[in-house]
């Protein structure tokens, strides 16, 4: 293989590696954003659970089991239904 074609191949390889690095950095940033959202969602839910436990313990919260179960089973990922 001649020098110019070797250089051309190396250049293409370097460009491909740069593109791969750029894509990986973007994915890393996306994953960091998702991680923050998940961490915040977990904290919010835990706060709601603690508030509900306290209200239940103090007798300020009356739950009807069948209604609560229906709401949970209807859409377990939708926190607004509770």
CNS distance restraints for C-alpha pairs under 8 A (distance, minus, plus):
assign (resid   1 and name CA) (resid   5 and name CA) 6.60 0.50 0.50
assign (resid   1 and name CA) (resid   6 and name CA) 6.52 0.50 0.50
assign (resid   2 and name CA) (resid   6 and name CA) 6.19 0.50 0.50
assign (resid   3 and name CA) (resid   7 and name CA) 6.09 0.50 0.50
assign (resid   4 and name CA) (resid   8 and name CA) 6.03 0.50 0.50
assign (resid   5 and name CA) (resid   9 and name CA) 6.08 0.50 0.50
assign (resid   6 and name CA) (resid  10 and name CA) 6.15 0.50 0.50
assign (resid   7 and name CA) (resid  11 and name CA) 6.00 0.50 0.50
assign (resid   8 and name CA) (resid  12 and name CA) 6.23 0.50 0.50
assign (resid   9 and name CA) (resid  13 and name CA) 6.16 0.50 0.50
assign (resid  10 and name CA) (resid  14 and name CA) 6.07 0.50 0.50
assign (resid  11 and name CA) (resid  15 and name CA) 6.12 0.50 0.50
assign (resid  12 and name CA) (resid  16 and name CA) 6.10 0.50 0.50
assign (resid  13 and name CA) (resid  17 and name CA) 6.16 0.50 0.50
assign (resid  14 and name CA) (resid  18 and name CA) 6.16 0.50 0.50
assign (resid  15 and name CA) (resid  19 and name CA) 6.24 0.50 0.50
assign (resid  16 and name CA) (resid  20 and name CA) 6.15 0.50 0.50
assign (resid  17 and name CA) (resid  21 and name CA) 6.09 0.50 0.50
assign (resid  18 and name CA) (resid  22 and name CA) 6.15 0.50 0.50
assign (resid  19 and name CA) (resid  23 and name CA) 6.20 0.50 0.50
assign (resid  20 and name CA) (resid  24 and name CA) 6.13 0.50 0.50
assign (resid  21 and name CA) (resid  25 and name CA) 6.10 0.50 0.50
assign (resid  22 and name CA) (resid  26 and name CA) 6.31 0.50 0.50
assign (resid  23 and name CA) (resid  27 and name CA) 6.22 0.50 0.50
assign (resid  24 and name CA) (resid  28 and name CA) 6.03 0.50 0.50
assign (resid  25 and name CA) (resid  29 and name CA) 6.28 0.50 0.50
assign (resid  26 and name CA) (resid  30 and name CA) 6.27 0.50 0.50
assign (resid  27 and name CA) (resid  31 and name CA) 6.10 0.50 0.50
assign (resid  28 and name CA) (resid  32 and name CA) 6.17 0.50 0.50
assign (resid  29 and name CA) (resid  33 and name CA) 6.27 0.50 0.50
assign (resid  30 and name CA) (resid  34 and name CA) 6.21 0.50 0.50
assign (resid  31 and name CA) (resid  35 and name CA) 5.99 0.50 0.50
assign (resid  32 and name CA) (resid  36 and name CA) 6.29 0.50 0.50
assign (resid  33 and name CA) (resid  37 and name CA) 6.33 0.50 0.50
assign (resid  34 and name CA) (resid  38 and name CA) 6.15 0.50 0.50
assign (resid  35 and name CA) (resid  39 and name CA) 6.10 0.50 0.50
assign (resid  36 and name CA) (resid  40 and name CA) 6.12 0.50 0.50
assign (resid  37 and name CA) (resid  41 and name CA) 6.05 0.50 0.50
assign (resid  38 and name CA) (resid  42 and name CA) 6.16 0.50 0.50
assign (resid  39 and name CA) (resid  43 and name CA) 6.36 0.50 0.50
assign (resid  40 and name CA) (resid  44 and name CA) 6.19 0.50 0.50
assign (resid  41 and name CA) (resid  45 and name CA) 6.15 0.50 0.50
assign (resid  42 and name CA) (resid  46 and name CA) 6.13 0.50 0.50
assign (resid  43 and name CA) (resid  47 and name CA) 6.14 0.50 0.50
assign (resid  44 and name CA) (resid  48 and name CA) 6.32 0.50 0.50
assign (resid  45 and name CA) (resid  49 and name CA) 6.21 0.50 0.50
assign (resid  46 and name CA) (resid  50 and name CA) 6.20 0.50 0.50
assign (resid  47 and name CA) (resid  51 and name CA) 6.17 0.50 0.50
assign (resid  48 and name CA) (resid  52 and name CA) 6.09 0.50 0.50
assign (resid  49 and name CA) (resid  53 and name CA) 6.09 0.50 0.50
assign (resid  50 and name CA) (resid  54 and name CA) 6.20 0.50 0.50
assign (resid  51 and name CA) (resid  55 and name CA) 6.19 0.50 0.50
assign (resid  52 and name CA) (resid  56 and name CA) 5.99 0.50 0.50
assign (resid  52 and name CA) (resid  61 and name CA) 7.35 0.50 0.50
assign (resid  53 and name CA) (resid  57 and name CA) 6.05 0.50 0.50
assign (resid  54 and name CA) (resid  58 and name CA) 6.11 0.50 0.50
assign (resid  55 and name CA) (resid  59 and name CA) 6.13 0.50 0.50
assign (resid  55 and name CA) (resid  60 and name CA) 4.94 0.50 0.50
assign (resid  55 and name CA) (resid  61 and name CA) 5.27 0.50 0.50
assign (resid  56 and name CA) (resid  60 and name CA) 5.83 0.50 0.50
assign (resid  56 and name CA) (resid  61 and name CA) 4.71 0.50 0.50
assign (resid  56 and name CA) (resid  62 and name CA) 6.87 0.50 0.50
assign (resid  63 and name CA) (resid  68 and name CA) 7.14 0.50 0.50
assign (resid  64 and name CA) (resid  68 and name CA) 6.21 0.50 0.50
assign (resid  65 and name CA) (resid  69 and name CA) 5.98 0.50 0.50
assign (resid  66 and name CA) (resid  70 and name CA) 6.17 0.50 0.50
assign (resid  67 and name CA) (resid  71 and name CA) 6.34 0.50 0.50
assign (resid  68 and name CA) (resid  72 and name CA) 6.26 0.50 0.50
assign (resid  68 and name CA) (resid  82 and name CA) 7.51 0.50 0.50
assign (resid  69 and name CA) (resid  73 and name CA) 6.05 0.50 0.50
assign (resid  70 and name CA) (resid  74 and name CA) 5.88 0.50 0.50
assign (resid  71 and name CA) (resid  75 and name CA) 6.59 0.50 0.50
assign (resid  71 and name CA) (resid  76 and name CA) 7.71 0.50 0.50
assign (resid  71 and name CA) (resid  81 and name CA) 6.36 0.50 0.50
assign (resid  71 and name CA) (resid  82 and name CA) 6.68 0.50 0.50
assign (resid  72 and name CA) (resid  76 and name CA) 4.99 0.50 0.50
assign (resid  72 and name CA) (resid  81 and name CA) 7.85 0.50 0.50
assign (resid  72 and name CA) (resid  82 and name CA) 7.58 0.50 0.50
assign (resid  75 and name CA) (resid  81 and name CA) 7.49 0.50 0.50
